Amino acid sequence: MSRTEWILLNPGPANTSPAVKQALVTPDLCHREPEFFQVMRRCRERLVRLACGGGDWSAVLFTGSGTASVEAAVCSAVPPGRSLLVVDNGVYGDRMVRIARAHGIPAEVLSYDIWTPAAPADVARVLRAHPEVSHVAVVHHETTTGLLNPVAEIARVAEREGRRVFVDAMSSLFGEPLDVTAGSMDFVTASANKCMQGIPGISFVLARRGALEALKGQAPRSVYLDLYTHHAAQEKDSTPFTPAVQVLCAMEQALAELETEGVGRRIERYAENARVLRAGMGRLGFEILVPEGARSNILTTFRLLPGLGYDPLHDAMKRRGYIIYAGQGDIRTYAFRVSNMGTLTPTDMGRVVEAFAASLEELGCRAA
């Protein structure tokens, strides 16, 4: 494997600090020993504290990518005989539909194009038409394009309609403002390797304790991904399966660094990163495709310049030490994505713009 220190402009895994990487080099430790359970408990408690959940909330850890925690929440939360309403305006909304159907959970789908945020009034309309729906599932930050959905407003609408809400905050938690207690929000999922700036391998569900306890006795739809099984074990300082011990040690360090920086200051840094990037790319002639007002502070989708293909641009940037990200599906033919999460600073983003300018010159593509 290359030993190059890449600057990662993809939406996770993100660049991490030397201390987070060093935390992986920990003495071999059995996952059934109290020393490990102390790490696990500290991580769970810190997650709740930093997310401002309060004593009514808990964190449930999973060894697996972010999709593991999403699937755990979806397949565990919806009771037998009820259905799920999924807001779908990107790849990750569609993934929740596929997860529900894979577990035999009926799903209503409220669809938008990938550039349009969900409308809370539409959610209310569908809920009134479908009393069998028990939960609404929505992605906060759709990294398909860098679109933000109004999850707090959706949670308040759902609360008025007597329904509960699941939020996929995989690439937004700790990088965008998010009140996890808003409305009837019960489950919020994320992972260590996004805005937390940790190592891939651990994802988690933040959940109201009452919602978790309501799952007790419900027949599981999954052996490995049953949310209550993991919650009950972790509350007793235990684990049903072998977790990623070293990755959790790195996660603890990442959480400590987040607490030192402060969630609010991290959000501000990401916002300034995005401002520097977008202003510089605008000077080079790149157009932002997500409408202003719906854009995240974490990822930007830019239209490719005329005559410029993604692959040559990717390779030119990589020669300069930067990894950009293709669009998904048909978007790849006309756009690409740049994320500014991780340990990156506004100064770093200025250098990113300089690298784009040099890459355009190398490729013979003149800025507009």
N, C-alpha and C positions, 0 to 999 in steps of 0.2 A: 504494500500500500504506500502511496505517496506520502512523504513527510511534510509536504507543503502546508503552511498555515493559511488556508483559504479564508477569505472574507465571505461569509455566507449571507447572500441576499435572497435566500429562499425562506419561506415561512415556517421554519423549524425543520430539523434541528437548527438551533441558533448558535452563534459563537458564545463560548463560555469563558469564565475567568480561569486563570491558572490554578487557583485554589479549588475550584469545582472539579477540574480534571484531576488534581492531585488527591482529592478525597476518594477517588476510585481505588487508589492504591492503599487499601486498608488490610490489616491482617485477616487471614481466612477466618470466617466466623460461622458457626452453625446457626441456622435460622430459627432454632428452637431454644436458644439461650437467652437469658434475660438481657444481656448486653444489646442484642439485636432488637428486642422488643422495646427497649428504651429509645432507640433511634426511631423506630416506627411510631411510637406514641408521641415523641417530640415533633415529628413531621406532621402528624395528624392535627395536633393541637395548634401548631404554628400556621398551618393552612387555614384553619377556621379563623384564627385571630387576624391574619392578614387580609382575609376576604371579608372581614367584619360581619361574620355570621352570628356571633354571640353564642351563649350557652345552649340555645335551642338547636344548634347545628352540629354536625359531625362530618368528618372526612373519612372516606373509605378508599383504601389504596388497592390498585390492581397492578400486577406485573403484566405489561402489554402496552402496545401503542395506544394512542388516544381513542381509536375506534373500540378498543376493549371496554373502556369505561362507558362510552356511548351505548354500546350494545348491552352492557350490564344494566344500565338504567332503563333503556327502552324495554328489554325483555322481562325486567323484574317489576316495573312500576304499574303497568296496565293490568287491571284485574281480569280474570276470566269472564267472558261474556261482554266485555266493554271494548271500545276501540280507541284509536289514536288519531288526532288531527296533526298532520305534519305540514309546516310551512316550508315550501320548496322553492328556493330561488338560486340554486347552485348545486354543485356536486355533493356537498355535505348534507343538505336537506334531502336530496335524492337518496343518499346513503341511509338515512334514517328510515325512509320508506322501505328500502330493501331489507333492512334489519327487521323491521316490524313484520313484513310479509314472510321472511325466512322463519320466524318464530310463530307463524300462524296468527298474528295479531291483525285484525282488520284495520285498515288505515284509510282515512279520508285525506286527500291531498289538496292543499291550497297553493296553486302554482303561480309564479310570476316569472318574468324573464330575469336573466342573471344581472341586470343593471338596476332592478327596481326593488326597493325595500318593501317589506310586508306592510299592509295597512291594518291597524288594529280593528277598524270597523268591519273589514272583511272577515277577520277571525270571529268577531261577535256574530256576524250573520251565519257563518257555517256552524258555529256551536248551537245556535238556536234551531237550526234545521236538523241537527244530528244529536239528539239527547243521549244516544248510546256512547258518545265520546266522553272519556274520563280525563284525558290528558291532552295537552297541546305540546308539541315538540317544535322547537325553533332554534336555528343557528344564530348566535349573536354576530359573529364576524365570519362572513362567507369568504374564505380565502380563494374561492374560484375567481373572484374579481377584486376583493377588498371592500366589499359592501357591508354596511352595518344595518342590522334589523333593530327596530325599536322594541327590544324585549321587555323593558319595564312596562311600557304601555300595553303590550300584549298580555303580560302577566296580570295587570290590573283589570283588563277586559275579561280575561278568563276567570278571575276571582268573582267579578260581578255575575258571571254566568254559572258559578258554582263548579268550575273545573280547575284542575291543577296543571302546572307547567313544568316542562323539562327544557333546560337551555344547554345547548352545546356551546360552551365558551372556550373551546379548545385553544384557539389562537387569540383570544381577547382578554382572558382573566389575567389581571395584573398589568395589562397593557392599555386597556380602555376602561373608562369609568363603568362600573357595573355594581348595582345594588342587588345583591343576591337575595335580599329579604323582600324585594318588591312584589306586591300583589300575592298571587298564589304560586310563586316560584318555589318548587319543592326540591328539584334536583338540578345541579349545575356540574357539568363535566369539563375537565381540562387535563393537561399533561405537563410533565416536568420540563419538557424540552422546547417549550414555546417562550412565552413572556416571563416565565420563572427563571429562564436561563440555566436550566439543568441539563442532564444527560438523558437521551431517549431510553425508554424501557419501563417507566412508571407513569401510569395515568391514575386519575382519581375522580370520585364523585363527592361533591359537597352536597349535603342533604339535610333537610329538617329531620330532627330526631323522631318526631311524630310520624313523618312519612315513612321512615325506615322501620319503625316498630309496627306500622300498619301492614308491612309485608310478612310479618311472622305468621307461619302456618300456611302461607300461600304456596301451592305446588310450584316448584321451580321449573322454568323452561330451559335452563342451562345448568350443567354441572359446574363448570369452571367460572361462569360469569353471573352466578346468582348473587345479587347485591346483598340480600339479607344474610346469606351464609358468611360472606366476608365481613360484614358489619358486626355480626354477633361474635365472630372469632376475634376480631381486632379489639373489640371492647373488652375482651378478657385477656388482652396481650397474648394473642395466639394468631395463627394463620392457617387456613385450610390447605394451602399448597405452598410450594417453595417459591419465595419471592426473590427478586433481584437485589441481593443483599448490598453489593457494592454500589449499585446505582442509587439505592436509597440513601446511602451515606453521602453521595454526591448531591442528592436532592436536599438533604439537610443543610449542606453548605450553601447551596443556591438559595434556600429559604432564609438563611442567616444574612446573606448578602442583600436579598430583597428587603428584609427588615431594616438593615442599616441604611440602604438608599432611601427607603420609604416608597410605598406604593404610589403615592401621589407624585413624587419626584420622578419615578420611573415613567409614569404616564406622560409627564411633561417632557422628559427627554425623548421619548418616542415621538411625541408630537413635533418637537423641534427637528428631530431627524427627518420626519416626513416633509416638513416645510422646506428644509434646505434641499432635499432631494428633488421635490416637485418644482421648486423655483429654478434650480439648475437644469433639470431636464426640459422645462419649458423653454429656457433660453436655447436649448439645442434643437427645438422644434418638435419634441414629443408631446402628444396629446394624452391627457388622462381620460379614461373611458367611463369611470363611475361618476355620476353627477355630483357636483359640490353639494354638501349637506348630507350625503349618504356615504361618504368616504371614511374609512378607518384611518387611524394614525399609525398603522402597522404595515400595510401593504398597499402598493399602487400598481394598477394595470395600465400600461402605456401602449398606445398604438404604434406599431412598427412604422418607420419612415418609408416612403415610396422606394421600391427597389431594394429594400433591406430585408433579408430573411433572418429568422430567429437563430438558426444554427450557426451561421457565420458570426453573428453578434455574440452569442454565447461563448464561442471558442475564442474570439478576440478578447472578451472580458476575462475569460479564464486564464489566458496567457498573461494577464496583468494581475492575477491573483483573486479575481472576483467571480462568484458563482451566482448567476441570475437564474430565473425560473421561467419555464415555458408556460404558456396558457394551456388550459385543459380542454381537450376535445377540439372543436373547430376554432376556438380562440387562438390556438397556436399558429394558425396561418396568418393572423393579422395583428397579434398583440403578445406581450410578455409581461411578467410580473417582477417587481422588485420589493422585497421586504426590508424593513429597517429595525427589526427586533434584535434581541441579544445584547451583547456588551457594546454595540456600536454607539458612537457619539456623533453630534452634529459635524465635528471636524472630519470624522471618518466619511460621513455622507458627502461632504465637499470633495473628498478624494474620489469617491464613487463617480461623481459627475465628471471629474477630470478624466477618469478612466473611460467613461462612455465617449467623451469628446475625442480622446486618442484612438479609441476603437473605430469610431466613425471615420476618422482621417485615414486609418490603416485600410479600411474597407472601401475607401473612395466614395463614401456616402456623405454628401454635404448637408450640414444642418440647415433647416429652413430659415 
